[in-house]
Amino acid sequence: MNQLGRPTQAHFVTREAPETFTANRALQINEALIFETGREDFTGVDLDAPAPFTPRLGGLERQSELGLPGLSEPETMRHYVRLSQKNYAIDAGLYPLGSCTMKHNPRLNEKMARLPGFGDIHPLQPVSTVQGALELIEELSGWLLALTNMKAVAMSPKAGAHGEMCGMMAIKAAIAAKGEAATRKIVLAPESAHGTNPATAAALGFSVRAVPAGPDGLVHPDAVKAALGPDVAAIMLTNPNTCGLFERDIVEIARLVHEAGAYFYCDGANFNAIVGKVRPGDLGIDAMHINLHKTFSTPHGGGGPGAGPVVLSERLAAFAPVPFLRRDGDKLGLVEHVAGTQAFGRMTAFHGQMGMFVRALAYILSHGADGLAKASEDAVLAANYLRVGLSDLMSAPFGDRPCMHEALFDDTWLKDSGLTTLDFAKAMIDEGFHPMTIYFPLVVHGAMLIEPTESESRVSLELFLATMRDLAMRALRGETERFLGAPFYAPRRRLDETAAARKPVLRWRKPEPVEE
Amino acid sequence: MRYLPLSSDDRADMLARIGVETIDDLYADAPQDVLLKTPLDLPRRRSEIEVERRLSALSAKNVAAGAKPFFVGAGAYKHHVPASVDHLIQRSEFLTSYTPYQPEISQGTLQVLFEFQTQVANLTGMEVANASMYDGSTATAEAILMAHRVTRRRKALLSGGLHPHYAETARTLSDMAEDEIVLLPPDPSGAEDLIGALDDSLSCLVVQNPDFFGHLRDLRPLAEACHKKGILLVAVVTEVVSLGLIESPGAMGADIVVGEGQSIGNGLNFGGPYVGLFATREKFLRQTPGRLCGQTLDAEGRRGFVLTLSTREQHIRREKATSNICTNSGLCALAFSIHLSMLGATGLKQLALINHAHAVALAEALEKRGDVEVLNRSFFNEFTLRVKGDAAALVEAMAAQGVLGGVPVSRLLPGAGLDDLLLVASSEINTDADRAAFLAALDRGMQQ
C-alpha cells in the first residue's frame, strides 16, 4: 500500500498485454513522417517580409514545387525527441561495436566546439582574424605528431576513408616523383582489411593483391616477401589489425616493403589501443590516418561527421596536400595553393573538420600523456577481460593469444545450435545491449568482434559478461526461440532488408488519390 | 582521470583474472624496444576548468562572424539557425550513436535519413538523394566519378564558374585516378561558352549555380546540349538557400545535383564539418556513392527503415565499390533536416527572398557610387564587386575597421589577374546598420 492507501500491486499480472488503439506501447511511440503531418503553407520560423524591391534573378524564379512541409517549434521538438528515443546510444549503454570504438563523448568537448571563436568563424576570413583557430590546429598537429613520432600531418581529410585516400595519394605522388608511376601499380592488402582499403586503392587506379594471414591471424614476413616485387607501390596494413591483434612482425614487414622500394600505409582505425604505448613512426610506417571520431572521441553522430588527419613520414612529408600551416615568427599563415610546393593537390574545399579538431584537442588536453596511455591500457584490459570471461563458451579463432582493444570470436561454437551470429546479436538487443560488430573481419566465419573500450565500469563489464554467458548457455542448450525471433522488445522486430533492396523506396511520395 | 571508470583495484583484479602480471604483458606482441614504459614527455592530464580556460583563450583570439558586420561567403554562409536545432542534435541518442547497422535499435537515425533524402530530392528537383557526403566539394568529385561510371567515359569538363577549391578537389582526385579533366578559365563575367565546348568524349559538364562569381544561369539549354551528346549535366549548388527562390537544377534538366548543405542548420565552423548533398535520377541509383536509407516492413508488418543497396559499398564490394566512403555527415544532415522541417516551403521561400533583398539593397547602394562596379546582371545573395586597387588589401583594411567585407577573388585564384575583384555575400543576418558600416569601411579602405 502506498501513502494514499491504494494497492501498488497489479491485480491481473498474468493477463496478456492488449493491443492499443494507437499501436503505441507507452514510451515507444510511433512517429509519422514530417511529410504526413507537416503543412507546406506553415512555417516554424518567423521571418518578416522584406520591403518591396526589384528582384535580379535573371528570370530564373523557381516555378517547380518545393514539397517541403513546415512544423511549428513544439511539433519539431516532439518529432525529433520521439525519433531519438528509438536509437541506442553510448550514453544509454555498452556499445561494443568492434573496430568502431564507441567510447564516452565528454560534453566539455561539445561546449568548447561551440565557442564563437571556433564555431562561428568563416574559413575564408582574413587569416589575421583567425590566429587562435590556426594555433589550435597547430597545437593538435603537434600532439598527433608526438604521439605517432611522424614528420608531418595533413589535417584536411574529412573521415577515415578520406584520410586513406589522402595517404595513398601522397604515396602515388612520391612514386611519380621517382619516375615509377608506370611500373608500380599494385597495392598489397590482407584479406582481413577494412573494405575501405581495397576501395581506396582501386579508386586511385591500383590493383589489389591479397596477402594471406597465417593461422595465428597475423601477417607474416614470408607472405609479404612473396607478394612484393618491382610492381608494388605500397602495402596497406591495419595495426592493431582487424582481428584485434598487434602485428608482431610489423617492423620486419616495414623493412621488407622499403627494401622493395614500396611504401607502408598503416590503417590507423585501431590506434585507440596503442596511443601513448607505441608510436607508429617507430614501427617504420610511411602514412597513417587517425580517426579523431574513434581514438579521440569526437561523437559518431549516427554516422558522422568524422575527421581523418594523416601523419606522414619524412619520405612523404613534402607531398602533403594543401592547405597547411606555415609559421612566420608569432604569426601563423595558411598555404592554400599547390604552386611553389610539392603538395599533391587538395582533398576538400576548406581546412578540414575544425569542429572535430576542437573536440579532439579538448579530449587530449583533458587526458594528457598519462591519461592517454591509461585509456589505451584500460581499453586493452577490458577487451582481454571479456575475452577470458567468454572463451570457455565461445570459440576464439586464434586461441588464447592476448588481444588488443577488441576480442574476436567466430561461430564454430554455434555449429550445432541451429543459430547464426546474427541471431545471437539480435538476442543481445533484447537484453539491452548493442550487438558487437558481426561478420567482420570477413576472414573469420560468423565473426563477432567485441570492443568494450575504456569507458566501461566494472559493474557494466560484469553485467555484460553475465548476460553474454547466459545467452551463450541458452544457445548451446537449444533454446532457439528467443534467438530466432529476436528482437522482441526493440521499437521494431527484425526488418526485411531483402525486400528493401529488391524494390528500393528511398523517399516519401505523395499517395496517389484514391478514386471513390 | 574523470573519464576512466576503472579503479586501481579493478585493474589489479582484472589482470589477475586474465592471468597476467602487468598490463604490458598484454602488449607482448608489440616490439619491446619501442613499447613505451612511461608516459611520453608531454603535458599531463588537466581538469575541466584548465582545459576550458586554455581553449577559451584561443577562441578569444578569433573574430567571430556574429560579432561584426559580416559579408563573407564564397561557399560557406552565415545564417541564423533556430536554437532548437542545436538542442536537438545534442540529444545523446543522436549524438552518441553509430552508423545504423542494427536497424531495430536505430529507427530514429534511419527515419531522419529517410526524411532528409526526401527533403534533398524535393529541394533539388531530383528523384532520389543519398544520406549525405562529407561536403559540397567532395560530393562534386564523387559526382564526376559517378558520371564516368554511367557513361563509361573518363573526361569531365568543369565550368570556369565552379568554385576554385571544388575544381582543385576534383582535379586532384581525377589526376590521381588517371582520368581526364578540362578546367575552363575563371569566368568573372558569367559569359563563357559552355555549349561550344561540348564534345562526345565528355562524361559530364560540371556547372555551378549560382556560380562562384554569383551569376545565375539557365541550365536548360546546357542540359539539352549535353543530352544530345550523351553527356551528364552535374549541377553544383554551394548556397542551398538559393533553391527557395531559384528554379531547381532538376527542373532545368540536371542529371546529378550536388551541393553544400551548410547554409541550412549548420554553423560556419571554419570550414567543417559541413554536409554534402547528392541527388540524382532514379535510373542512376545503383551507381550512386554513399549510404542510402530505404523503407521496409518488420516481422509484424510495421513500417521501418534500413540502410539499403549496400552491395554498392566498400564494406561489401571492396575494390569494386562505387566509392570508398564510409562515414558521412550524419549529425550535420540531422541539423539540416531539422532546420528545413521548421522552415518548410513557406519559410524557405521567405528566407531566400530576404537574402536576395539584402544583397540587392547592398548592390544598389554600391552602384550609386562611381568608384566600384557590380559585375553581375543577375545574382542571389552574393555578387562580384570590382574595386580600385587590390581587393585583398581592401579586405584587410575593412577588417581593421571591424567589418568583415568579403572574400578577395585572389585568395582563391592567385595570379589570375583578378586582384581587383571582391565577392560580397549578404544574408538575413545583415541589418541596415551593417550595410552602412560596410559602405563606410569601404570608403576608408579605398582611401588608404
Interface residues (C-beta under 8 A of the other chain):
Chain A: A23 N30 E31 L33 I34 F35 G38 R39 E40 D41 F42 T43 G44 V45 L47 D48 A49 P50 A51 F53 T54 P55 R56 L57 G58 G59 L60 E61 R62 Q63 S64 E65 L66 G67 L68 P69 G70 L71 E73 T76 M77 H79 Y80 V81 L83 S84 Q85 K86 N87 Y88 A89 I90 D91 A92 Y95 L97 C100 M102 H104 N105 P106 L108 E110 K111 M112 A113 R114 L115 P116 G117 F118 G119 D120 I121 H122 P123 L124 Q125 P126 S128 T129 V130 Q131 G132 A133 E135 L136 E139 W143 A146 L147 K158 A159 G160 A161 H162 E164 M165 M169 K172 H194 G195 T196 P198 A199 T200 A201 A202 A203 L204 G205 V208 L245 F246 E247 R248 I250 V251 I274 G276 K277 V278 R279 D282 L283 H293 P299 H300 G301 G302 G303 G304 P305 G306 A307 P321 E336 H337 V338 A339 F344 G345 R346 M347 T348 A349 F350 H351 G352 Q353 M354 G355 M356 V358 L361 A362 L365 S366 H367 G368 A369 D370 G371 L372 A373 K374 A375 E377 D378 V380 L381 A382 N384 Y385 V388 G389 R401 P402 M404 A425 K426 I429 H434 P435 T437 F440 E454 S455 E456 S457 R458 S460 G485 P487 A490 P491 R492 R493 R494 L495 D496 E497 A499 A500 A501 P504 V505 L506 R507 W508
Chain B: M1 R2 Y3 L4 P5 L6 S7 D10 R11 M14 L15 R17 I18 G19 V20 I23 D25 L26 Y27 A28 D29 A30 P31 V34 L35 L36 P39 L40 D41 L42 P43 R44 R45 R46 E48 E50 V51 E52 R54 L55 S56 A57 L58 S59 A60 K61 N62 V63 A64 A65 G66 A67 F70 V72 A74 G75 A76 K78 P82 S84 D86 L88 I89 Q90 R91 S92 E93 F94 L95 T96 S97 Y98 T99 P100 Y101 Q102 P103 E104 I105 S106 Q107 G108 T109 Q111 V112 F114 E115 Q117 T118 Q119 A121 N122 L123 G125 E127 V128 A129 A131 S132 Y134 D135 G136 S137 T138 L145 H163 H165 Y166 E168 T169 R171 T172 L173 D175 M176 A177 E178 L216 R217 D218 L243 G244 L245 I246 E247 S248 G250 A251 E260 G267 L268 N269 F270 G271 G272 P273 V275 L285 R291 L292 C293 G294 Q295 T296 L297 D298 A299 E300 R302 G304 F305 V306 T308 L309 S310 T311 E313 Q314 H315 I316 R317 R318 E319 K320 A321 S323 N324 I325 C326 T327 N328 S329 G330 L331 C332 L334 I338 L340 S341 M342 L343 G344 A345 T346 G347 L348 K349 Q350 L351 L353 I354 H356 A357 H358 V360 A361 A363 N376 R377 S378 F379 F380 V395 E396 A399 L404 V407 R411 L412 P414 G415 E428
